[in-house]
Amino acid sequence: MKLYVKNLAWKTTDVELKDHFAKVGYVADVKIIVDHASGRSRGFAFITMPNVDEAKTAIQTLNDTMLNGRTIYVSESIQKA
């Protein structure tokens, strides 16, 4: 299941985000989206968690929590056709 995470601090790294989500389950992939011109984080990311139950637990337990001084919001990523 792919998760969408928003309101990330610009300084948040892939490793920090993976570690935060690994508390509730296996994280297969983390992709923080960066601005192509500046190389700086755009403040959101996509996380892949292959186990659906663990991904749902991540949404329930990590949504509206603090990471690097910011409240992050976690939801299921909406796949566009």
mmCIF file of the N, C-alpha and C atoms, coordinates in Angstrom:
data_MODEL
# 
_entry.id   MODEL 
# 
loop_
_atom_site.group_PDB 
_atom_site.id 
_atom_site.type_symbol 
_atom_site.label_atom_id 
_atom_site.label_alt_id 
_atom_site.label_comp_id 
_atom_site.label_asym_id 
_atom_site.label_entity_id 
_atom_site.label_seq_id 
_atom_site.pdbx_PDB_ins_code 
_atom_site.Cartn_x 
_atom_site.Cartn_y 
_atom_site.Cartn_z 
_atom_site.occupancy 
_atom_site.B_iso_or_equiv 
_atom_site.pdbx_formal_charge 
_atom_site.auth_seq_id 
_atom_site.auth_comp_id 
_atom_site.auth_asym_id 
_atom_site.auth_atom_id 
_atom_site.pdbx_PDB_model_num 
ATOM 1   N N  . MET A 1 1  ? 0.851  -1.171 0.000   1.00 0.00 ? 1  MET A N  1 
ATOM 2   C CA . MET A 1 1  ? 0.000  0.000  0.000   1.00 0.00 ? 1  MET A CA 1 
ATOM 3   C C  . MET A 1 1  ? 0.898  1.235  0.000   1.00 0.00 ? 1  MET A C  1 
ATOM 4   N N  . LYS A 1 2  ? 0.534  2.209  -0.797  1.00 0.00 ? 2  LYS A N  1 
ATOM 5   C CA . LYS A 1 2  ? 1.307  3.447  -0.860  1.00 0.00 ? 2  LYS A CA 1 
ATOM 6   C C  . LYS A 1 2  ? 0.622  4.501  -0.002  1.00 0.00 ? 2  LYS A C  1 
ATOM 7   N N  . LEU A 1 3  ? 1.420  5.177  0.825   1.00 0.00 ? 3  LEU A N  1 
ATOM 8   C CA . LEU A 1 3  ? 0.922  6.216  1.716   1.00 0.00 ? 3  LEU A CA 1 
ATOM 9   C C  . LEU A 1 3  ? 1.421  7.582  1.265   1.00 0.00 ? 3  LEU A C  1 
ATOM 10  N N  . TYR A 1 4  ? 0.602  8.589  1.521   1.00 0.00 ? 4  TYR A N  1 
ATOM 11  C CA . TYR A 1 4  ? 0.943  9.975  1.233   1.00 0.00 ? 4  TYR A CA 1 
ATOM 12  C C  . TYR A 1 4  ? 1.167  10.670 2.570   1.00 0.00 ? 4  TYR A C  1 
ATOM 13  N N  . VAL A 1 5  ? 2.306  11.334 2.715   1.00 0.00 ? 5  VAL A N  1 
ATOM 14  C CA . VAL A 1 5  ? 2.647  12.024 3.950   1.00 0.00 ? 5  VAL A CA 1 
ATOM 15  C C  . VAL A 1 5  ? 2.888  13.489 3.611   1.00 0.00 ? 5  VAL A C  1 
ATOM 16  N N  . LYS A 1 6  ? 2.182  14.389 4.306   1.00 0.00 ? 6  LYS A N  1 
ATOM 17  C CA . LYS A 1 6  ? 2.355  15.816 4.000   1.00 0.00 ? 6  LYS A CA 1 
ATOM 18  C C  . LYS A 1 6  ? 2.715  16.604 5.255   1.00 0.00 ? 6  LYS A C  1 
ATOM 19  N N  . ASN A 1 7  ? 3.139  17.821 5.046   1.00 0.00 ? 7  ASN A N  1 
ATOM 20  C CA . ASN A 1 7  ? 3.546  18.769 6.078   1.00 0.00 ? 7  ASN A CA 1 
ATOM 21  C C  . ASN A 1 7  ? 4.898  18.394 6.703   1.00 0.00 ? 7  ASN A C  1 
ATOM 22  N N  . LEU A 1 8  ? 5.776  17.817 5.899   1.00 0.00 ? 8  LEU A N  1 
ATOM 23  C CA . LEU A 1 8  ? 7.109  17.461 6.381   1.00 0.00 ? 8  LEU A CA 1 
ATOM 24  C C  . LEU A 1 8  ? 7.980  18.705 6.528   1.00 0.00 ? 8  LEU A C  1 
ATOM 25  N N  . ALA A 1 9  ? 8.836  18.693 7.545   1.00 0.00 ? 9  ALA A N  1 
ATOM 26  C CA . ALA A 1 9  ? 9.848  19.743 7.663   1.00 0.00 ? 9  ALA A CA 1 
ATOM 27  C C  . ALA A 1 9  ? 10.823 19.577 6.498   1.00 0.00 ? 9  ALA A C  1 
ATOM 28  N N  . TRP A 1 10 ? 11.327 20.685 5.973   1.00 0.00 ? 10 TRP A N  1 
ATOM 29  C CA . TRP A 1 10 ? 12.232 20.617 4.827   1.00 0.00 ? 10 TRP A CA 1 
ATOM 30  C C  . TRP A 1 10 ? 13.487 19.822 5.138   1.00 0.00 ? 10 TRP A C  1 
ATOM 31  N N  . LYS A 1 11 ? 13.884 19.790 6.408   1.00 0.00 ? 11 LYS A N  1 
ATOM 32  C CA . LYS A 1 11 ? 15.120 19.086 6.780   1.00 0.00 ? 11 LYS A CA 1 
ATOM 33  C C  . LYS A 1 11 ? 14.929 17.581 6.951   1.00 0.00 ? 11 LYS A C  1 
ATOM 34  N N  . THR A 1 12 ? 13.700 17.085 6.899   1.00 0.00 ? 12 THR A N  1 
ATOM 35  C CA . THR A 1 12 ? 13.437 15.661 7.089   1.00 0.00 ? 12 THR A CA 1 
ATOM 36  C C  . THR A 1 12 ? 14.093 14.843 5.985   1.00 0.00 ? 12 THR A C  1 
ATOM 37  N N  . THR A 1 13 ? 14.773 13.774 6.382   1.00 0.00 ? 13 THR A N  1 
ATOM 38  C CA . THR A 1 13 ? 15.459 12.911 5.412   1.00 0.00 ? 13 THR A CA 1 
ATOM 39  C C  . THR A 1 13 ? 14.668 11.621 5.188   1.00 0.00 ? 13 THR A C  1 
ATOM 40  N N  . ASP A 1 14 ? 15.036 10.917 4.123   1.00 0.00 ? 14 ASP A N  1 
ATOM 41  C CA . ASP A 1 14 ? 14.423 9.618  3.840   1.00 0.00 ? 14 ASP A CA 1 
ATOM 42  C C  . ASP A 1 14 ? 14.612 8.663  5.018   1.00 0.00 ? 14 ASP A C  1 
ATOM 43  N N  . VAL A 1 15 ? 15.804 8.669  5.596   1.00 0.00 ? 15 VAL A N  1 
ATOM 44  C CA . VAL A 1 15 ? 16.117 7.763  6.704   1.00 0.00 ? 15 VAL A CA 1 
ATOM 45  C C  . VAL A 1 15 ? 15.254 8.079  7.920   1.00 0.00 ? 15 VAL A C  1 
ATOM 46  N N  . GLU A 1 16 ? 15.121 9.346  8.260   1.00 0.00 ? 16 GLU A N  1 
ATOM 47  C CA . GLU A 1 16 ? 14.284 9.734  9.401   1.00 0.00 ? 16 GLU A CA 1 
ATOM 48  C C  . GLU A 1 16 ? 12.833 9.311  9.192   1.00 0.00 ? 16 GLU A C  1 
ATOM 49  N N  . LEU A 1 17 ? 12.335 9.524  7.986   1.00 0.00 ? 17 LEU A N  1 
ATOM 50  C CA . LEU A 1 17 ? 10.948 9.177  7.684   1.00 0.00 ? 17 LEU A CA 1 
ATOM 51  C C  . LEU A 1 17 ? 10.753 7.667  7.724   1.00 0.00 ? 17 LEU A C  1 
ATOM 52  N N  . LYS A 1 18 ? 11.708 6.930  7.161   1.00 0.00 ? 18 LYS A N  1 
ATOM 53  C CA . LYS A 1 18 ? 11.624 5.469  7.188   1.00 0.00 ? 18 LYS A CA 1 
ATOM 54  C C  . LYS A 1 18 ? 11.644 4.962  8.629   1.00 0.00 ? 18 LYS A C  1 
ATOM 55  N N  . ASP A 1 19 ? 12.524 5.501  9.446   1.00 0.00 ? 19 ASP A N  1 
ATOM 56  C CA . ASP A 1 19 ? 12.611 5.090  10.851  1.00 0.00 ? 19 ASP A CA 1 
ATOM 57  C C  . ASP A 1 19 ? 11.317 5.390  11.605  1.00 0.00 ? 19 ASP A C  1 
ATOM 58  N N  . HIS A 1 20 ? 10.701 6.520  11.312  1.00 0.00 ? 20 HIS A N  1 
ATOM 59  C CA . HIS A 1 20 ? 9.449  6.916  11.967  1.00 0.00 ? 20 HIS A CA 1 
ATOM 60  C C  . HIS A 1 20 ? 8.341  5.905  11.642  1.00 0.00 ? 20 HIS A C  1 
ATOM 61  N N  . PHE A 1 21 ? 8.270  5.484  10.386  1.00 0.00 ? 21 PHE A N  1 
ATOM 62  C CA . PHE A 1 21 ? 7.216  4.558  9.972   1.00 0.00 ? 21 PHE A CA 1 
ATOM 63  C C  . PHE A 1 21 ? 7.552  3.105  10.306  1.00 0.00 ? 21 PHE A C  1 
ATOM 64  N N  . ALA A 1 22 ? 8.829  2.798  10.438  1.00 0.00 ? 22 ALA A N  1 
ATOM 65  C CA . ALA A 1 22 ? 9.246  1.431  10.766  1.00 0.00 ? 22 ALA A CA 1 
ATOM 66  C C  . ALA A 1 22 ? 8.812  1.029  12.173  1.00 0.00 ? 22 ALA A C  1 
ATOM 67  N N  . LYS A 1 23 ? 8.409  1.995  12.980  1.00 0.00 ? 23 LYS A N  1 
ATOM 68  C CA . LYS A 1 23 ? 7.900  1.693  14.320  1.00 0.00 ? 23 LYS A CA 1 
ATOM 69  C C  . LYS A 1 23 ? 6.635  0.841  14.265  1.00 0.00 ? 23 LYS A C  1 
ATOM 70  N N  . VAL A 1 24 ? 5.896  0.938  13.156  1.00 0.00 ? 24 VAL A N  1 
ATOM 71  C CA . VAL A 1 24 ? 4.625  0.205  13.044  1.00 0.00 ? 24 VAL A CA 1 
ATOM 72  C C  . VAL A 1 24 ? 4.668  -0.899 11.998  1.00 0.00 ? 24 VAL A C  1 
ATOM 73  N N  . GLY A 1 25 ? 5.733  -0.996 11.207  1.00 0.00 ? 25 GLY A N  1 
ATOM 74  C CA . GLY A 1 25 ? 5.792  -2.058 10.212  1.00 0.00 ? 25 GLY A CA 1 
ATOM 75  C C  . GLY A 1 25 ? 6.926  -1.878 9.224   1.00 0.00 ? 25 GLY A C  1 
ATOM 76  N N  . TYR A 1 26 ? 7.027  -2.843 8.315   1.00 0.00 ? 26 TYR A N  1 
ATOM 77  C CA . TYR A 1 26 ? 8.086  -2.844 7.313   1.00 0.00 ? 26 TYR A CA 1 
ATOM 78  C C  . TYR A 1 26 ? 7.841  -1.769 6.258   1.00 0.00 ? 26 TYR A C  1 
ATOM 79  N N  . VAL A 1 27 ? 8.859  -0.969 5.998   1.00 0.00 ? 27 VAL A N  1 
ATOM 80  C CA . VAL A 1 27 ? 8.800  0.086  4.984   1.00 0.00 ? 27 VAL A CA 1 
ATOM 81  C C  . VAL A 1 27 ? 9.667  -0.345 3.815   1.00 0.00 ? 27 VAL A C  1 
ATOM 82  N N  . ALA A 1 28 ? 9.055  -0.530 2.639   1.00 0.00 ? 28 ALA A N  1 
ATOM 83  C CA . ALA A 1 28 ? 9.792  -0.970 1.459   1.00 0.00 ? 28 ALA A CA 1 
ATOM 84  C C  . ALA A 1 28 ? 10.470 0.187  0.736   1.00 0.00 ? 28 ALA A C  1 
ATOM 85  N N  . ASP A 1 29 ? 9.821  1.373  0.748   1.00 0.00 ? 29 ASP A N  1 
ATOM 86  C CA . ASP A 1 29 ? 10.358 2.492  -0.029  1.00 0.00 ? 29 ASP A CA 1 
ATOM 87  C C  . ASP A 1 29 ? 9.875  3.815  0.551   1.00 0.00 ? 29 ASP A C  1 
ATOM 88  N N  . VAL A 1 30 ? 10.758 4.813  0.502   1.00 0.00 ? 30 VAL A N  1 
ATOM 89  C CA . VAL A 1 30 ? 10.428 6.177  0.913   1.00 0.00 ? 30 VAL A CA 1 
ATOM 90  C C  . VAL A 1 30 ? 10.886 7.110  -0.196  1.00 0.00 ? 30 VAL A C  1 
ATOM 91  N N  . LYS A 1 31 ? 10.010 8.010  -0.610  1.00 0.00 ? 31 LYS A N  1 
ATOM 92  C CA . LYS A 1 31 ? 10.366 8.972  -1.660  1.00 0.00 ? 31 LYS A CA 1 
ATOM 93  C C  . LYS A 1 31 ? 9.884  10.359 -1.244  1.00 0.00 ? 31 LYS A C  1 
ATOM 94  N N  . ILE A 1 32 ? 10.827 11.181 -0.757  1.00 0.00 ? 32 ILE A N  1 
ATOM 95  C CA . ILE A 1 32 ? 10.502 12.571 -0.454  1.00 0.00 ? 32 ILE A CA 1 
ATOM 96  C C  . ILE A 1 32 ? 10.573 13.340 -1.765  1.00 0.00 ? 32 ILE A C  1 
ATOM 97  N N  . ILE A 1 33 ? 9.540  14.068 -2.080  1.00 0.00 ? 33 ILE A N  1 
ATOM 98  C CA . ILE A 1 33 ? 9.475  14.811 -3.338  1.00 0.00 ? 33 ILE A CA 1 
ATOM 99  C C  . ILE A 1 33 ? 10.235 16.128 -3.184  1.00 0.00 ? 33 ILE A C  1 
ATOM 100 N N  . VAL A 1 34 ? 11.148 16.370 -4.128  1.00 0.00 ? 34 VAL A N  1 
ATOM 101 C CA . VAL A 1 34 ? 11.973 17.575 -4.080  1.00 0.00 ? 34 VAL A CA 1 
ATOM 102 C C  . VAL A 1 34 ? 11.699 18.464 -5.286  1.00 0.00 ? 34 VAL A C  1 
ATOM 103 N N  . ASP A 1 35 ? 11.931 19.742 -5.086  1.00 0.00 ? 35 ASP A N  1 
ATOM 104 C CA . ASP A 1 35 ? 11.818 20.725 -6.161  1.00 0.00 ? 35 ASP A CA 1 
ATOM 105 C C  . ASP A 1 35 ? 13.017 20.553 -7.085  1.00 0.00 ? 35 ASP A C  1 
ATOM 106 N N  . HIS A 1 36 ? 12.759 20.427 -8.374  1.00 0.00 ? 36 HIS A N  1 
ATOM 107 C CA . HIS A 1 36 ? 13.849 20.186 -9.329  1.00 0.00 ? 36 HIS A CA 1 
ATOM 108 C C  . HIS A 1 36 ? 14.815 21.362 -9.425  1.00 0.00 ? 36 HIS A C  1 
ATOM 109 N N  . ALA A 1 37 ? 14.301 22.576 -9.300  1.00 0.00 ? 37 ALA A N  1 
ATOM 110 C CA . ALA A 1 37 ? 15.157 23.749 -9.444  1.00 0.00 ? 37 ALA A CA 1 
ATOM 111 C C  . ALA A 1 37 ? 16.059 23.959 -8.226  1.00 0.00 ? 37 ALA A C  1 
ATOM 112 N N  . SER A 1 38 ? 15.480 23.853 -7.026  1.00 0.00 ? 38 SER A N  1 
ATOM 113 C CA . SER A 1 38 ? 16.250 24.153 -5.812  1.00 0.00 ? 38 SER A CA 1 
ATOM 114 C C  . SER A 1 38 ? 16.838 22.918 -5.138  1.00 0.00 ? 38 SER A C  1 
ATOM 115 N N  . GLY A 1 39 ? 16.263 21.742 -5.414  1.00 0.00 ? 39 GLY A N  1 
ATOM 116 C CA . GLY A 1 39 ? 16.701 20.524 -4.754  1.00 0.00 ? 39 GLY A CA 1 
ATOM 117 C C  . GLY A 1 39 ? 16.178 20.379 -3.336  1.00 0.00 ? 39 GLY A C  1 
ATOM 118 N N  . ARG A 1 40 ? 15.346 21.318 -2.916  1.00 0.00 ? 40 ARG A N  1 
ATOM 119 C CA . ARG A 1 40 ? 14.798 21.314 -1.562  1.00 0.00 ? 40 ARG A CA 1 
ATOM 120 C C  . ARG A 1 40 ? 13.489 20.525 -1.519  1.00 0.00 ? 40 ARG A C  1 
ATOM 121 N N  . SER A 1 41 ? 13.229 19.908 -0.391  1.00 0.00 ? 41 SER A N  1 
ATOM 122 C CA . SER A 1 41 ? 11.995 19.150 -0.204  1.00 0.00 ? 41 SER A CA 1 
ATOM 123 C C  . SER A 1 41 ? 10.783 20.033 -0.458  1.00 0.00 ? 41 SER A C  1 
ATOM 124 N N  . ARG A 1 42 ? 9.756  19.439 -1.054  1.00 0.00 ? 42 ARG A N  1 
ATOM 125 C CA . ARG A 1 42 ? 8.501  20.161 -1.263  1.00 0.00 ? 42 ARG A CA 1 
ATOM 126 C C  . ARG A 1 42 ? 7.535  19.942 -0.098  1.00 0.00 ? 42 ARG A C  1 
ATOM 127 N N  . GLY A 1 43 ? 7.976  19.180 0.919   1.00 0.00 ? 43 GLY A N  1 
ATOM 128 C CA . GLY A 1 43 ? 7.183  19.020 2.131   1.00 0.00 ? 43 GLY A CA 1 
ATOM 129 C C  . GLY A 1 43 ? 6.228  17.841 2.129   1.00 0.00 ? 43 GLY A C  1 
ATOM 130 N N  . PHE A 1 44 ? 6.370  16.955 1.134   1.00 0.00 ? 44 PHE A N  1 
ATOM 131 C CA . PHE A 1 44 ? 5.538  15.754 1.146   1.00 0.00 ? 44 PHE A CA 1 
ATOM 132 C C  . PHE A 1 44 ? 6.319  14.577 0.594   1.00 0.00 ? 44 PHE A C  1 
ATOM 133 N N  . ALA A 1 45 ? 5.783  13.369 0.879   1.00 0.00 ? 45 ALA A N  1 
ATOM 134 C CA . ALA A 1 45 ? 6.488  12.152 0.490   1.00 0.00 ? 45 ALA A CA 1 
ATOM 135 C C  . ALA A 1 45 ? 5.503  11.024 0.247   1.00 0.00 ? 45 ALA A C  1 
ATOM 136 N N  . PHE A 1 46 ? 6.008  9.979  -0.388  1.00 0.00 ? 46 PHE A N  1 
ATOM 137 C CA . PHE A 1 46 ? 5.250  8.747  -0.578  1.00 0.00 ? 46 PHE A CA 1 
ATOM 138 C C  . PHE A 1 46 ? 6.028  7.620  0.079   1.00 0.00 ? 46 PHE A C  1 
ATOM 139 N N  . ILE A 1 47 ? 5.310  6.781  0.810   1.00 0.00 ? 47 ILE A N  1 
ATOM 140 C CA . ILE A 1 47 ? 5.914  5.645  1.505   1.00 0.00 ? 47 ILE A CA 1 
ATOM 141 C C  . ILE A 1 47 ? 5.193  4.389  1.058   1.00 0.00 ? 47 ILE A C  1 
ATOM 142 N N  . THR A 1 48 ? 5.964  3.356  0.740   1.00 0.00 ? 48 THR A N  1 
ATOM 143 C CA . THR A 1 48 ? 5.382  2.074  0.357   1.00 0.00 ? 48 THR A CA 1 
ATOM 144 C C  . THR A 1 48 ? 5.561  1.089  1.501   1.00 0.00 ? 48 THR A C  1 
ATOM 145 N N  . MET A 1 49 ? 4.425  0.560  1.956   1.00 0.00 ? 49 MET A N  1 
ATOM 146 C CA . MET A 1 49 ? 4.420  -0.480 2.978   1.00 0.00 ? 49 MET A CA 1 
ATOM 147 C C  . MET A 1 49 ? 3.652  -1.659 2.389   1.00 0.00 ? 49 MET A C  1 
ATOM 148 N N  . PRO A 1 50 ? 4.330  -2.784 2.088   1.00 0.00 ? 50 PRO A N  1 
ATOM 149 C CA . PRO A 1 50 ? 3.678  -3.894 1.398   1.00 0.00 ? 50 PRO A CA 1 
ATOM 150 C C  . PRO A 1 50 ? 2.568  -4.575 2.198   1.00 0.00 ? 50 PRO A C  1 
ATOM 151 N N  . ASN A 1 51 ? 2.664  -4.564 3.521   1.00 0.00 ? 51 ASN A N  1 
ATOM 152 C CA . ASN A 1 51 ? 1.647  -5.191 4.345   1.00 0.00 ? 51 ASN A CA 1 
ATOM 153 C C  . ASN A 1 51 ? 0.515  -4.186 4.586   1.00 0.00 ? 51 ASN A C  1 
ATOM 154 N N  . VAL A 1 52 ? -0.672 -4.491 4.066   1.00 0.00 ? 52 VAL A N  1 
ATOM 155 C CA . VAL A 1 52 ? -1.813 -3.571 4.132   1.00 0.00 ? 52 VAL A CA 1 
ATOM 156 C C  . VAL A 1 52 ? -2.205 -3.278 5.578   1.00 0.00 ? 52 VAL A C  1 
ATOM 157 N N  . ASP A 1 53 ? -2.195 -4.293 6.430   1.00 0.00 ? 53 ASP A N  1 
ATOM 158 C CA . ASP A 1 53 ? -2.560 -4.075 7.836   1.00 0.00 ? 53 ASP A CA 1 
ATOM 159 C C  . ASP A 1 53 ? -1.577 -3.130 8.525   1.00 0.00 ? 53 ASP A C  1 
ATOM 160 N N  . GLU A 1 54 ? -0.293 -3.295 8.252   1.00 0.00 ? 54 GLU A N  1 
ATOM 161 C CA . GLU A 1 54 ? 0.709  -2.397 8.828   1.00 0.00 ? 54 GLU A CA 1 
ATOM 162 C C  . GLU A 1 54 ? 0.552  -0.983 8.288   1.00 0.00 ? 54 GLU A C  1 
ATOM 163 N N  . ALA A 1 55 ? 0.231  -0.857 7.012   1.00 0.00 ? 55 ALA A N  1 
ATOM 164 C CA . ALA A 1 55 ? 0.026  0.462  6.410   1.00 0.00 ? 55 ALA A CA 1 
ATOM 165 C C  . ALA A 1 55 ? -1.182 1.157  7.040   1.00 0.00 ? 55 ALA A C  1 
ATOM 166 N N  . LYS A 1 56 ? -2.248 0.417  7.256   1.00 0.00 ? 56 LYS A N  1 
ATOM 167 C CA . LYS A 1 56 ? -3.439 0.998  7.892   1.00 0.00 ? 56 LYS A CA 1 
ATOM 168 C C  . LYS A 1 56 ? -3.137 1.396  9.335   1.00 0.00 ? 56 LYS A C  1 
ATOM 169 N N  . THR A 1 57 ? -2.328 0.593  10.012  1.00 0.00 ? 57 THR A N  1 
ATOM 170 C CA . THR A 1 57 ? -1.910 0.937  11.373  1.00 0.00 ? 57 THR A CA 1 
ATOM 171 C C  . THR A 1 57 ? -1.080 2.212  11.356  1.00 0.00 ? 57 THR A C  1 
ATOM 172 N N  . ALA A 1 58 ? -0.214 2.353  10.361  1.00 0.00 ? 58 ALA A N  1 
ATOM 173 C CA . ALA A 1 58 ? 0.599  3.564  10.225  1.00 0.00 ? 58 ALA A CA 1 
ATOM 174 C C  . ALA A 1 58 ? -0.286 4.794  10.056  1.00 0.00 ? 58 ALA A C  1 
ATOM 175 N N  . ILE A 1 59 ? -1.325 4.676  9.240   1.00 0.00 ? 59 ILE A N  1 
ATOM 176 C CA . ILE A 1 59 ? -2.245 5.800  9.042   1.00 0.00 ? 59 ILE A CA 1 
ATOM 177 C C  . ILE A 1 59 ? -2.908 6.166  10.366  1.00 0.00 ? 59 ILE A C  1 
ATOM 178 N N  . GLN A 1 60 ? -3.400 5.161  11.078  1.00 0.00 ? 60 GLN A N  1 
ATOM 179 C CA . GLN A 1 60 ? -4.121 5.402  12.332  1.00 0.00 ? 60 GLN A CA 1 
ATOM 180 C C  . GLN A 1 60 ? -3.223 5.955  13.437  1.00 0.00 ? 60 GLN A C  1 
ATOM 181 N N  . THR A 1 61 ? -1.991 5.451  13.532  1.00 0.00 ? 61 THR A N  1 
ATOM 182 C CA . THR A 1 61 ? -1.144 5.833  14.663  1.00 0.00 ? 61 THR A CA 1 
ATOM 183 C C  . THR A 1 61 ? -0.206 6.999  14.382  1.00 0.00 ? 61 THR A C  1 
ATOM 184 N N  . LEU A 1 62 ? 0.172  7.208  13.127  1.00 0.00 ? 62 LEU A N  1 
ATOM 185 C CA . LEU A 1 62 ? 1.153  8.253  12.823  1.00 0.00 ? 62 LEU A CA 1 
ATOM 186 C C  . LEU A 1 62 ? 0.542  9.532  12.247  1.00 0.00 ? 62 LEU A C  1 
ATOM 187 N N  . ASN A 1 63 ? -0.710 9.472  11.796  1.00 0.00 ? 63 ASN A N  1 
ATOM 188 C CA . ASN A 1 63 ? -1.375 10.682 11.328  1.00 0.00 ? 63 ASN A CA 1 
ATOM 189 C C  . ASN A 1 63 ? -1.516 11.647 12.498  1.00 0.00 ? 63 ASN A C  1 
ATOM 190 N N  . ASP A 1 64 ? -1.234 12.909 12.256  1.00 0.00 ? 64 ASP A N  1 
ATOM 191 C CA . ASP A 1 64 ? -1.378 13.959 13.267  1.00 0.00 ? 64 ASP A CA 1 
ATOM 192 C C  . ASP A 1 64 ? -0.369 13.778 14.411  1.00 0.00 ? 64 ASP A C  1 
ATOM 193 N N  . THR A 1 65 ? 0.851  13.319 14.066  1.00 0.00 ? 65 THR A N  1 
ATOM 194 C CA . THR A 1 65 ? 1.930  13.200 15.055  1.00 0.00 ? 65 THR A CA 1 
ATOM 195 C C  . THR A 1 65 ? 3.062  14.147 14.668  1.00 0.00 ? 65 THR A C  1 
ATOM 196 N N  . MET A 1 66 ? 3.984  14.342 15.597  1.00 0.00 ? 66 MET A N  1 
ATOM 197 C CA . MET A 1 66 ? 5.100  15.258 15.374  1.00 0.00 ? 66 MET A CA 1 
ATOM 198 C C  . MET A 1 66 ? 6.327  14.535 14.812  1.00 0.00 ? 66 MET A C  1 
ATOM 199 N N  . LEU A 1 67 ? 6.966  15.184 13.849  1.00 0.00 ? 67 LEU A N  1 
ATOM 200 C CA . LEU A 1 67 ? 8.241  14.726 13.305  1.00 0.00 ? 67 LEU A CA 1 
ATOM 201 C C  . LEU A 1 67 ? 9.062  15.954 12.947  1.00 0.00 ? 67 LEU A C  1 
ATOM 202 N N  . ASN A 1 68 ? 10.211 16.091 13.551  1.00 0.00 ? 68 ASN A N  1 
ATOM 203 C CA . ASN A 1 68 ? 11.089 17.253 13.315  1.00 0.00 ? 68 ASN A CA 1 
ATOM 204 C C  . ASN A 1 68 ? 10.369 18.583 13.536  1.00 0.00 ? 68 ASN A C  1 
ATOM 205 N N  . GLY A 1 69 ? 9.549  18.634 14.583  1.00 0.00 ? 69 GLY A N  1 
ATOM 206 C CA . GLY A 1 69 ? 8.882  19.882 14.948  1.00 0.00 ? 69 GLY A CA 1 
ATOM 207 C C  . GLY A 1 69 ? 7.654  20.228 14.134  1.00 0.00 ? 69 GLY A C  1 
ATOM 208 N N  . ARG A 1 70 ? 7.204  19.333 13.269  1.00 0.00 ? 70 ARG A N  1 
ATOM 209 C CA . ARG A 1 70 ? 6.015  19.585 12.446  1.00 0.00 ? 70 ARG A CA 1 
ATOM 210 C C  . ARG A 1 70 ? 5.001  18.473 12.651  1.00 0.00 ? 70 ARG A C  1 
ATOM 211 N N  . THR A 1 71 ? 3.731  18.813 12.588  1.00 0.00 ? 71 THR A N  1 
ATOM 212 C CA . THR A 1 71 ? 2.677  17.812 12.641  1.00 0.00 ? 71 THR A CA 1 
ATOM 213 C C  . THR A 1 71 ? 2.511  17.246 11.238  1.00 0.00 ? 71 THR A C  1 
ATOM 214 N N  . ILE A 1 72 ? 2.707  15.924 11.108  1.00 0.00 ? 72 ILE A N  1 
ATOM 215 C CA . ILE A 1 72 ? 2.576  15.297 9.796   1.00 0.00 ? 72 ILE A CA 1 
ATOM 216 C C  . ILE A 1 72 ? 1.186  14.690 9.650   1.00 0.00 ? 72 ILE A C  1 
ATOM 217 N N  . TYR A 1 73 ? 0.754  14.589 8.413   1.00 0.00 ? 73 TYR A N  1 
ATOM 218 C CA . TYR A 1 73 ? -0.546 14.020 8.100   1.00 0.00 ? 73 TYR A CA 1 
ATOM 219 C C  . TYR A 1 73 ? -0.327 12.857 7.136   1.00 0.00 ? 73 TYR A C  1 
ATOM 220 N N  . VAL A 1 74 ? -0.932 11.718 7.464   1.00 0.00 ? 74 VAL A N  1 
ATOM 221 C CA . VAL A 1 74 ? -0.715 10.487 6.716   1.00 0.00 ? 74 VAL A CA 1 
ATOM 222 C C  . VAL A 1 74 ? -2.050 9.971  6.208   1.00 0.00 ? 74 VAL A C  1 
ATOM 223 N N  . SER A 1 75 ? -2.082 9.622  4.923   1.00 0.00 ? 75 SER A N  1 
ATOM 224 C CA . SER A 1 75 ? -3.292 9.033  4.331   1.00 0.00 ? 75 SER A CA 1 
ATOM 225 C C  . SER A 1 75 ? -2.876 8.053  3.240   1.00 0.00 ? 75 SER A C  1 
ATOM 226 N N  . GLU A 1 76 ? -3.850 7.302  2.773   1.00 0.00 ? 76 GLU A N  1 
ATOM 227 C CA . GLU A 1 76 ? -3.588 6.401  1.655   1.00 0.00 ? 76 GLU A CA 1 
ATOM 228 C C  . GLU A 1 76 ? -3.400 7.248  0.403   1.00 0.00 ? 76 GLU A C  1 
ATOM 229 N N  . SER A 1 77 ? -2.407 6.914  -0.386  1.00 0.00 ? 77 SER A N  1 
ATOM 230 C CA . SER A 1 77 ? -2.160 7.633  -1.624  1.00 0.00 ? 77 SER A CA 1 
ATOM 231 C C  . SER A 1 77 ? -3.235 7.265  -2.639  1.00 0.00 ? 77 SER A C  1 
ATOM 232 N N  . ILE A 1 78 ? -3.745 8.255  -3.325  1.00 0.00 ? 78 ILE A N  1 
ATOM 233 C CA . ILE A 1 78 ? -4.763 8.042  -4.348  1.00 0.00 ? 78 ILE A CA 1 
ATOM 234 C C  . ILE A 1 78 ? -4.068 7.849  -5.676  1.00 0.00 ? 78 ILE A C  1 
ATOM 235 N N  . GLN A 1 79 ? -4.259 6.682  -6.280  1.00 0.00 ? 79 GLN A N  1 
ATOM 236 C CA . GLN A 1 79 ? -3.645 6.371  -7.558  1.00 0.00 ? 79 GLN A CA 1 
ATOM 237 C C  . GLN A 1 79 ? -4.500 6.944  -8.689  1.00 0.00 ? 79 GLN A C  1 
ATOM 238 N N  . LYS A 1 80 ? -3.889 7.751  -9.538  1.00 0.00 ? 80 LYS A N  1 
ATOM 239 C CA . LYS A 1 80 ? -4.603 8.286  -10.688 1.00 0.00 ? 80 LYS A CA 1 
ATOM 240 C C  . LYS A 1 80 ? -4.474 7.308  -11.854 1.00 0.00 ? 80 LYS A C  1 
ATOM 241 N N  . ALA A 1 81 ? -5.531 7.195  -12.610 1.00 0.00 ? 81 ALA A N  1 
ATOM 242 C CA . ALA A 1 81 ? -5.547 6.254  -13.740 1.00 0.00 ? 81 ALA A CA 1 
ATOM 243 C C  . ALA A 1 81 ? -4.725 6.761  -14.897 1.00 0.00 ? 81 ALA A C  1 
# 
